[in-house]
Protein backbone atom coordinates (compact mmCIF):
# COMPACT_ATOMS: atom_id res chain seq x y z
CA UNK A 1 0.00 0.00 0.00
CA UNK A 2 1.47 3.31 -1.06
CA UNK A 3 1.95 5.71 1.86
CA UNK A 4 0.71 9.27 1.67
CA UNK A 5 3.42 11.93 1.21
CA UNK A 6 4.53 13.80 4.28
CA UNK A 7 3.66 17.49 4.22
CA UNK A 8 4.16 20.65 6.23
CA UNK A 9 1.69 23.55 6.39
CA UNK A 10 2.92 27.08 7.14
CA UNK A 11 1.30 30.52 7.19
CA UNK A 12 3.47 33.52 6.34
CA UNK A 13 2.71 37.20 6.85
CA UNK A 14 4.27 40.25 5.26
CA UNK A 15 3.91 44.03 5.35
CA UNK A 16 4.88 46.73 2.87
CA UNK A 17 4.72 50.48 3.50
CA UNK A 18 4.57 53.46 1.18
CA UNK A 19 3.40 57.06 1.22
CA UNK A 20 -0.32 57.10 0.30
CA UNK A 21 -1.66 59.30 -2.49
CA UNK A 22 -5.36 58.99 -1.68
CA UNK A 23 -7.67 59.84 1.21
CA UNK A 24 -11.09 58.20 1.39
CA UNK A 25 -13.50 60.27 3.48
CA UNK A 26 -16.97 59.24 4.63
CA UNK A 27 -19.05 62.28 5.50
CA UNK A 28 -22.78 62.57 6.05
CA UNK A 29 -25.63 64.57 7.47
CA UNK A 30 -28.39 63.73 9.96
CA UNK A 31 -31.30 66.15 9.68
CA UNK A 32 -34.02 66.15 12.36
CA UNK A 33 -37.20 67.94 11.29
CA UNK A 34 -40.89 67.82 12.19
CA UNK A 35 -42.05 66.19 8.96
CA UNK A 36 -40.59 63.75 6.46
CA UNK A 37 -40.46 66.12 3.50
CA UNK A 38 -38.59 68.79 5.46
CA UNK A 39 -36.03 66.30 6.82
CA UNK A 40 -35.48 64.70 3.43
CA UNK A 41 -35.24 68.03 1.63
CA UNK A 42 -32.76 69.47 4.12
CA UNK A 43 -30.55 66.37 3.95
CA UNK A 44 -30.45 66.71 0.18
CA UNK A 45 -29.71 70.43 0.35
CA UNK A 46 -26.85 70.00 2.80
CA UNK A 47 -25.38 67.06 0.85
CA UNK A 48 -25.40 69.28 -2.22
CA UNK A 49 -23.64 72.06 -0.32
CA UNK A 50 -20.99 69.64 0.92
CA UNK A 51 -20.38 68.33 -2.62
CA UNK A 52 -20.16 71.89 -3.98
CA UNK A 53 -17.64 72.88 -1.30
CA UNK A 54 -15.45 69.88 -2.17
CA UNK A 55 -15.54 70.63 -5.89
CA UNK A 56 -14.05 74.06 -5.12
CA UNK A 57 -10.94 72.16 -3.99
CA UNK A 58 -10.66 70.24 -7.24
CA UNK A 59 -12.57 67.12 -6.19
CA UNK A 60 -14.22 65.75 -9.33
CA UNK A 61 -17.81 64.54 -9.50
CA UNK A 62 -16.48 61.03 -10.16
CA UNK A 63 -14.77 61.08 -6.75
CA UNK A 64 -17.99 61.90 -4.85
CA UNK A 65 -20.63 59.20 -4.48
CA UNK A 66 -23.70 58.68 -2.30
CA UNK A 67 -23.32 55.44 -0.33
CA UNK A 68 -26.21 55.78 2.12
CA UNK A 69 -29.68 57.31 2.27
CA UNK A 70 -32.16 56.75 5.08
CA UNK A 71 -35.33 58.33 6.51
CA UNK A 72 -36.73 57.18 9.84
CA UNK A 73 -39.13 58.31 12.52
CA UNK A 74 -37.63 59.75 15.72
CA UNK A 75 -39.44 58.01 18.57
CA UNK A 76 -39.63 59.00 22.25
CA UNK A 77 -41.40 57.43 25.22
CA UNK A 78 -44.07 59.54 26.88
CA UNK A 79 -45.78 58.52 30.10
CA UNK A 80 -49.36 57.51 29.40
CA UNK A 81 -48.88 57.59 25.64
CA UNK A 82 -46.10 55.07 25.02
CA UNK A 83 -43.85 55.63 22.03
CA UNK A 84 -44.68 58.73 20.06
CA UNK A 85 -43.20 60.24 16.92
CA UNK A 86 -41.36 63.46 17.75
CA UNK A 87 -40.12 64.11 14.23
CA UNK A 88 -38.18 62.51 11.41
CA UNK A 89 -34.48 62.02 10.72
CA UNK A 90 -33.11 61.92 7.18
CA UNK A 91 -29.53 60.73 6.74
CA UNK A 92 -27.28 60.90 3.72
CA UNK A 93 -23.72 59.61 3.42
CA UNK A 94 -21.12 60.69 0.87
CA UNK A 95 -17.91 58.81 0.12
CA UNK A 96 -15.23 61.17 -1.14
CA UNK A 97 -11.82 60.46 -2.61
CA UNK A 98 -9.32 63.25 -1.93
CA UNK A 99 -6.21 63.15 -4.11
CA UNK A 100 -4.55 66.41 -3.02
CA UNK A 101 -3.00 65.89 0.43
CA UNK A 102 -1.74 69.47 0.58
CA UNK A 103 -5.31 70.84 0.55
CA UNK A 104 -7.13 67.92 2.17
CA UNK A 105 -7.41 69.57 5.60
CA UNK A 106 -8.93 72.69 4.05
CA UNK A 107 -11.31 70.62 1.94
CA UNK A 108 -12.54 68.64 4.97
CA UNK A 109 -12.98 71.80 7.04
CA UNK A 110 -14.96 73.41 4.19
CA UNK A 111 -17.19 70.33 3.93
CA UNK A 112 -17.86 70.40 7.66
CA UNK A 113 -18.71 74.10 7.50
CA UNK A 114 -21.04 73.49 4.55
CA UNK A 115 -22.90 70.80 6.49
CA UNK A 116 -23.20 72.88 9.65
CA UNK A 117 -24.42 71.30 12.88
CA UNK A 118 -26.02 68.40 11.01
CA UNK A 119 -22.74 67.10 9.59
CA UNK A 120 -20.96 63.98 10.83
CA UNK A 121 -17.68 62.30 9.92
CA UNK A 122 -17.80 58.52 9.71
CA UNK A 123 -14.23 57.69 8.81
CA UNK A 124 -11.03 58.60 7.02
CA UNK A 125 -8.70 56.08 5.40
CA UNK A 126 -5.42 56.50 3.60
CA UNK A 127 -4.89 54.48 0.45
CA UNK A 128 -3.33 54.24 -2.98
CA UNK A 129 -4.61 55.14 -6.42
CA UNK A 130 -2.73 52.10 -7.73
CA UNK A 131 -1.85 49.72 -4.85
CA UNK A 132 -0.47 46.93 -7.07
CA UNK A 133 3.20 47.70 -6.43
CA UNK A 134 2.82 47.86 -2.64
CA UNK A 135 0.69 44.71 -2.62
CA UNK A 136 3.35 42.86 -4.63
CA UNK A 137 6.01 43.76 -2.05
CA UNK A 138 3.72 42.65 0.79
CA UNK A 139 3.08 39.30 -0.94
CA UNK A 140 6.79 38.80 -1.49
CA UNK A 141 7.44 39.46 2.21
CA UNK A 142 4.69 36.99 3.17
CA UNK A 143 6.19 34.30 0.91
CA UNK A 144 9.68 34.89 2.33
CA UNK A 145 8.27 34.56 5.86
CA UNK A 146 6.46 31.31 5.02
CA UNK A 147 9.52 29.87 3.26
CA UNK A 148 11.85 30.68 6.16
CA UNK A 149 9.48 29.09 8.68
CA UNK A 150 8.98 26.02 6.47
CA UNK A 151 12.71 25.51 6.01
CA UNK A 152 13.30 25.87 9.75
CA UNK A 153 10.62 23.34 10.68
CA UNK A 154 11.85 20.93 8.02
CA UNK A 155 15.42 21.17 9.30
CA UNK A 156 14.28 20.64 12.89
CA UNK A 157 12.43 17.49 11.81
CA UNK A 158 15.39 16.15 9.84
CA UNK A 159 13.76 16.64 6.45
CA UNK A 160 13.81 19.19 3.60
CA UNK A 161 11.14 21.03 1.67
CA UNK A 162 9.96 19.48 -1.57
CA UNK A 163 7.47 20.77 -4.09
CA UNK A 164 4.62 23.14 -3.17
CA UNK A 165 1.37 21.20 -2.82
CA UNK A 166 -0.94 24.19 -2.36
CA UNK A 167 -0.77 27.95 -1.88
CA UNK A 168 -3.62 30.14 -0.63
CA UNK A 169 -3.55 33.92 -0.31
CA UNK A 170 -5.62 35.63 2.38
CA UNK A 171 -7.20 39.10 1.88
CA UNK A 172 -4.84 42.04 2.39
CA UNK A 173 -5.65 45.13 4.44
CA UNK A 174 -4.48 48.66 5.17
CA UNK A 175 -4.49 50.68 8.39
CA UNK A 176 -7.15 53.42 8.72
CA UNK A 177 -6.91 56.70 10.62
CA UNK A 178 -9.08 56.60 13.80
CA UNK A 179 -12.09 58.83 13.16
CA UNK A 180 -12.54 59.80 16.83
CA UNK A 181 -9.16 61.48 16.86
CA UNK A 182 -10.01 63.33 13.67
CA UNK A 183 -13.32 64.59 15.08
CA UNK A 184 -11.60 65.98 18.19
CA UNK A 185 -9.12 67.82 15.99
CA UNK A 186 -11.91 69.29 13.91
CA UNK A 187 -13.72 70.49 17.02
CA UNK A 188 -10.57 72.34 18.02
CA UNK A 189 -10.26 73.80 14.50
CA UNK A 190 -6.72 72.42 14.29
CA UNK A 191 -6.99 69.46 11.93
CA UNK A 192 -3.85 68.61 9.99
CA UNK A 193 -3.85 65.63 7.68
CA UNK A 194 -0.40 64.11 7.34
CA UNK A 195 0.30 61.59 4.60
CA UNK A 196 2.82 59.53 6.58
CA UNK A 197 3.05 55.94 5.37
CA UNK A 198 0.32 53.38 4.97
CA UNK A 199 0.81 49.65 5.45
CA UNK A 200 -0.59 46.87 3.31
CA UNK A 201 -0.53 43.41 4.83
CA UNK A 202 -0.45 40.07 3.05
CA UNK A 203 -0.86 36.53 4.33
CA UNK A 204 -0.17 33.31 2.49
CA UNK A 205 -0.81 29.70 3.50
CA UNK A 206 1.59 27.20 1.90
CA UNK A 207 1.72 23.41 2.02
CA UNK A 208 4.99 21.71 1.02
CA UNK A 209 5.87 18.08 0.61
CA UNK A 210 8.65 16.92 2.89
CA UNK A 211 11.52 14.88 1.46
CA UNK A 212 14.67 13.32 2.80
CA UNK A 213 17.56 15.79 3.02
CA UNK A 214 20.23 15.62 0.32
ZIBEL-V68714 format. One record per pair of residues at least 12 apart in sequence whose C-alpha atoms are under 6 Angstrom apart, sorted by the first residue. I is the first residue (numbers start at 1). J is the second residue. D is the distance in whole Angstrom. If there is no record, write none. Layout:
BEGIN
I,J,D + I,J,D
END
This chain:
BEGIN
6,209,6 + 6,210,5 + 7,208,5 + 7,209,4 + 7,210,5 + 8,207,6 + 8,208,5 + 9,206,6 + 9,207,4 + 10,146,6 + 10,205,6 + 10,206,5 + 11,146,6 + 11,204,6 + 11,205,4 + 12,142,5 + 12,145,5 + 12,146,4 + 12,203,6 + 12,204,5 + 13,142,4 + 13,202,6 + 13,203,4 + 14,138,5 + 14,141,4 + 14,142,4 + 14,201,6 + 14,202,5 + 15,138,5 + 15,200,6 + 15,201,5 + 16,134,6 + 16,137,6 + 16,138,5 + 16,199,6 + 16,200,5 + 17,198,5 + 17,199,4 + 18,197,5 + 18,198,6 + 19,196,6 + 19,197,4 + 20,127,5 + 20,128,5 + 21,128,5 + 22,98,6 + 22,99,5 + 22,126,6 + 22,127,5 + 22,128,5 + 23,97,6 + 23,98,5 + 23,125,6 + 23,126,5 + 24,96,6 + 24,97,5 + 24,124,6 + 24,125,5 + 25,95,6 + 25,96,5 + 25,123,6 + 25,124,5 + 26,94,6 + 26,95,5 + 26,122,5 + 26,123,5 + 27,93,6 + 27,94,5 + 27,120,6 + 27,121,5 + 27,122,6 + 28,92,5 + 28,93,4 + 28,94,6 + 28,119,6 + 28,120,5 + 29,91,6 + 29,92,6 + 29,118,5 + 29,119,4 + 29,120,6 + 30,90,6 + 30,91,5 + 30,118,5 + 31,43,6 + 31,89,5 + 31,90,5 + 31,118,6 + 32,88,6 + 32,89,4 + 33,87,6 + 33,88,6 + 34,87,4 + 35,87,6 + 35,88,6 + 36,88,6 + 39,89,6 + 39,90,5 + 40,90,5 + 46,115,5 + 49,114,6 + 50,111,5 + 50,114,5 + 53,111,6 + 54,107,6 + 63,96,6 + 63,97,5 + 64,95,6 + 64,96,5 + 65,94,6 + 65,95,5 + 66,93,6 + 66,94,5 + 67,93,6 + 67,94,6 + 68,92,5 + 68,93,5 + 69,91,6 + 69,92,5 + 70,90,6 + 70,91,5 + 71,89,6 + 71,90,4 + 72,88,6 + 72,89,5 + 73,88,4 + 74,86,6 + 74,87,5 + 74,88,5 + 105,192,6 + 105,193,6 + 123,179,5 + 124,177,6 + 125,176,5 + 125,177,6 + 138,201,6 + 138,202,5 + 139,202,5 + 142,202,6 + 142,203,6 + 159,211,6 + 159,212,5 + 159,213,5 + 160,210,6 + 160,211,5 + 160,212,6 + 160,213,5 + 161,210,5 + 162,209,5 + 162,210,5 + 162,211,6 + 163,208,6 + 163,209,6 + 164,207,6 + 164,208,4 + 165,207,5 + 165,208,5 + 166,206,6 + 166,207,5 + 167,205,6 + 167,206,5 + 168,204,6 + 168,205,5 + 169,203,6 + 169,204,4 + 170,203,5 + 170,204,6 + 172,201,5 + 172,202,5 + 173,200,5 + 173,201,5 + 174,199,5 + 174,200,5
END
